[in-house]
Amino acid sequence: MSFFKRIGFFLLTNILVISTISIIWSLVSSFLGAQGLNSYLPTLAIYSAIWGMLGAFISLFMSKWMAKLFHGVKIIDPNTTNDLRLRNLVQKVHLYARKAELTKMPEVGIYESPDINAFATGPSKRNSLVAVSTGLLQRMNDDEIEGVLAHEVSHIANGDMVTMTLIQGIVNAFVLFFSRLLAGIISSNVDEKYRTVVRFVITIVADIAFTILGSLVVNYFSRQREFRADAGGATLSTRGKMIAGLEKLRAVYDMPLDTSTESDTLATLRISHRDTKSWARFFMTHPPLEERIAALKDGRYLQS
């Protein structure tokens, strides 16, 4: 039901955009760096802020298109489909969207996957998509599905993609700035004939390292938005339906793995779910399911 998939598309696109910007800028910075580090810093700071934010927003605007492309999402037209359950799916999403006071109804789609999953994506509240897997429809009952749908609509209503874009843009800016600052300092202390190559290599390595560190910040905020989307889902549907959906997910992820039939996505999610007491927890986009269920039961986020 996953913000993981929604933010995953966004982060993947963001990495590709920033990598492209990094390569181009590394070539340009060899000229700027020759002017001296002090004169280089103001230009670098401006560049980092502009391209860091721009890269994040490009990722945001591409997120819906990428989701459809990678998962083969088929948009459901309730006026033409003969499948009553699919029509009900659209009606429920639109019901929750109206309760959340969205002015334009999200597109609703379905994609082939044995995983129990769903995601919401899109660049704005007026241009959004809620998609569910065939596995979710097959393995969840109506109450559990309603909790999932309400959760995803809550992400849209909360403007979580824009919020995460702003956070990612700030992180991008710091990554671009400090990786190039580090590359400039190191390359200035090597032989001039190797300087361009050293700057390029250090920049790419530092981009990767600082991006990993930056993901700790992005993932922290992602986990907090997930709690709030659960609370929003409980408000749009009911707390019982929201808890039922999470309980079903936990029951599925706690089942013994059959690696001959299980997809990589579900295996990865199950591992990250169980491994909640190690350092890997800080790289999770979602809080552990048991913590989300506990937060709903004690109403921790319902009034916030």
CORZISUL-V447798 format. One record per residue. N is the residue number from 1. PSI is psi in degrees with one decimal (none if undefined). OMEGA is omega in whole degrees, 0 to 359 (* if undefined). Layout:
# CORZISUL-V447798
N;PSI;OMEGA + N;PSI;OMEGA
This chain:
# CORZISUL-V447798
1;49.8;223 + 2;126.0;166 + 3;-23.9;178 + 4;-47.4;180 + 5;-42.0;183 + 6;-49.8;180 + 7;-25.2;178 + 8;-44.5;176 + 9;-43.2;180 + 10;-46.4;182 + 11;-38.6;179 + 12;-47.8;179 + 13;-40.4;180 + 14;-42.6;179 + 15;-42.4;180 + 16;-42.2;180 + 17;-48.0;181 + 18;-36.7;178 + 19;-41.2;178 + 20;-46.2;178 + 21;-40.5;182 + 22;-44.7;182 + 23;-45.3;180 + 24;-45.7;183 + 25;-32.6;178 + 26;-36.4;178 + 27;-41.4;180 + 28;-37.5;187 + 29;-20.4;177 + 30;-31.7;176 + 31;-46.6;181 + 32;-37.6;181 + 33;-26.3;179 + 34;-16.0;180 + 35;-8.6;181 + 36;144.5;186 + 37;-41.1;183 + 38;-43.3;179 + 39;-20.4;182 + 40;-31.1;187 + 41;-46.5;179 + 42;-41.5;178 + 43;-42.1;180 + 44;-42.4;181 + 45;-44.2;180 + 46;-46.6;179 + 47;-45.7;183 + 48;-43.3;181 + 49;-45.6;183 + 50;-52.7;185 + 51;-28.2;176 + 52;-47.8;179 + 53;-40.5;182 + 54;-42.4;179 + 55;-41.6;180 + 56;-41.1;182 + 57;-31.2;172 + 58;-42.8;178 + 59;-41.9;180 + 60;-48.0;183 + 61;-22.8;179 + 62;-8.4;191 + 63;-43.2;182 + 64;-43.5;179 + 65;-42.4;180 + 66;-39.2;180 + 67;-44.5;179 + 68;-41.4;183 + 69;-50.2;186 + 70;-31.0;183 + 71;-4.2;181 + 72;42.3;182 + 73;129.3;176 + 74;120.5;181 + 75;134.5;181 + 76;124.7;174 + 77;107.3;184 + 78;-16.7;181 + 79;-16.1;183 + 80;-22.2;182 + 81;143.2;177 + 82;-2.1;182 + 83;111.3;183 + 84;-37.0;182 + 85;-35.2;177 + 86;-38.4;177 + 87;-41.6;178 + 88;-34.6;178 + 89;-48.8;179 + 90;-43.7;182 + 91;-39.5;180 + 92;-43.4;178 + 93;-44.2;181 + 94;-33.6;176 + 95;-48.4;180 + 96;-33.6;178 + 97;-40.5;177 + 98;-39.5;177 + 99;-33.1;178 + 100;1.3;177 + 101;36.3;172 + 102;136.3;184 + 103;-16.9;176 + 104;132.0;185 + 105;138.8;176 + 106;152.5;167 + 107;149.2;179 + 108;129.9;183 + 109;170.5;179 + 110;146.4;178 + 111;152.3;183 + 112;118.7;175 + 113;138.2;176 + 114;-14.4;180 + 115;150.0;169 + 116;103.0;185 + 117;158.8;174 + 118;157.1;176 + 119;157.9;173 + 120;141.9;180 + 121;176.1;179 + 122;153.7;185 + 123;-15.0;182 + 124;171.5;177 + 125;-26.5;182 + 126;-3.3;181 + 127;76.9;188 + 128;167.0;182 + 129;135.0;169 + 130;122.7;181 + 131;142.7;179 + 132;152.7;179 + 133;156.1;175 + 134;-31.4;178 + 135;-37.3;179 + 136;-45.1;181 + 137;-33.0;183 + 138;-29.0;191 + 139;-4.6;177 + 140;147.5;174 + 141;177.9;187 + 142;-42.2;180 + 143;-42.7;180 + 144;-41.0;178 + 145;-40.9;180 + 146;-38.9;177 + 147;-41.3;178 + 148;-48.1;182 + 149;-41.1;179 + 150;-38.6;177 + 151;-46.4;182 + 152;-40.1;177 + 153;-35.0;178 + 154;-38.5;175 + 155;-43.4;180 + 156;-48.0;182 + 157;-33.5;180 + 158;-8.7;182 + 159;35.6;187 + 160;-34.0;180 + 161;-39.1;178 + 162;-42.0;178 + 163;-47.0;180 + 164;-29.8;177 + 165;-43.8;179 + 166;-43.1;179 + 167;-44.9;180 + 168;-37.8;179 + 169;-41.9;178 + 170;-44.1;178 + 171;-43.0;178 + 172;-44.4;182 + 173;-44.1;179 + 174;-40.2;179 + 175;-49.6;182 + 176;-41.5;183 + 177;-54.0;187 + 178;-31.2;178 + 179;-39.0;179 + 180;-32.0;175 + 181;-46.2;179 + 182;-43.7;180 + 183;-38.6;179 + 184;-41.5;181 + 185;-47.2;182 + 186;-45.5;183 + 187;-25.5;180 + 188;-11.9;182 + 189;15.1;176 + 190;168.7;180 + 191;140.0;187 + 192;-33.2;183 + 193;-17.7;177 + 194;-2.0;191 + 195;-45.8;183 + 196;-43.6;181 + 197;-43.5;180 + 198;-44.2;180 + 199;-42.9;181 + 200;-47.8;182 + 201;-47.0;180 + 202;-39.0;180 + 203;-47.3;181 + 204;-45.3;180 + 205;-43.7;180 + 206;-37.1;176 + 207;-45.7;181 + 208;-46.7;182 + 209;-46.3;181 + 210;-30.9;177 + 211;-39.8;177 + 212;-44.9;178 + 213;-41.1;179 + 214;-29.3;180 + 215;-24.0;176 + 216;-40.9;179 + 217;-48.5;181 + 218;-43.6;182 + 219;-33.1;176 + 220;-49.5;180 + 221;-34.1;177 + 222;-43.6;180 + 223;-38.6;179 + 224;-39.9;178 + 225;-28.9;180 + 226;-42.1;176 + 227;-43.3;183 + 228;-34.1;176 + 229;-35.4;174 + 230;-45.2;179 + 231;-41.0;177 + 232;-39.5;178 + 233;-37.6;178 + 234;-33.2;179 + 235;-41.7;182 + 236;-38.5;177 + 237;-106.3;171 + 238;161.0;178 + 239;-37.6;180 + 240;-41.4;180 + 241;-37.0;179 + 242;-44.2;178 + 243;-39.5;180 + 244;-41.2;179 + 245;-43.1;180 + 246;-37.7;178 + 247;-37.2;178 + 248;-42.3;178 + 249;-44.1;181 + 250;-38.9;179 + 251;-40.4;180 + 252;-45.0;183 + 253;-21.9;179 + 254;-5.9;178 + 255;149.6;175 + 256;139.4;182 + 257;136.0;170 + 258;93.7;187 + 259;-12.0;179 + 260;-21.3;183 + 261;-17.2;186 + 262;140.6;180 + 263;160.1;178 + 264;-36.2;183 + 265;-48.9;182 + 266;-38.7;178 + 267;-44.2;179 + 268;-44.5;180 + 269;-41.1;182 + 270;-41.8;180 + 271;-46.3;181 + 272;-27.9;179 + 273;-42.9;183 + 274;-32.3;185 + 275;66.5;187 + 276;-3.8;183 + 277;6.7;181 + 278;-179.8;179 + 279;-23.8;182 + 280;-21.1;179 + 281;-36.1;184 + 282;-14.5;179 + 283;3.1;181 + 284;136.5;174 + 285;-18.4;181 + 286;144.8;168 + 287;159.3;175 + 288;145.6;183 + 289;-37.4;181 + 290;-33.1;178 + 291;-37.1;178 + 292;-41.6;179 + 293;-43.2;180 + 294;-39.6;180 + 295;-37.6;177 + 296;-40.7;182 + 297;-37.1;180 + 298;3.7;175 + 299;29.1;188 + 300;-36.8;184 + 301;1.6;189 + 302;-28.1;182 + 303;3.2;184 + 304;none;*
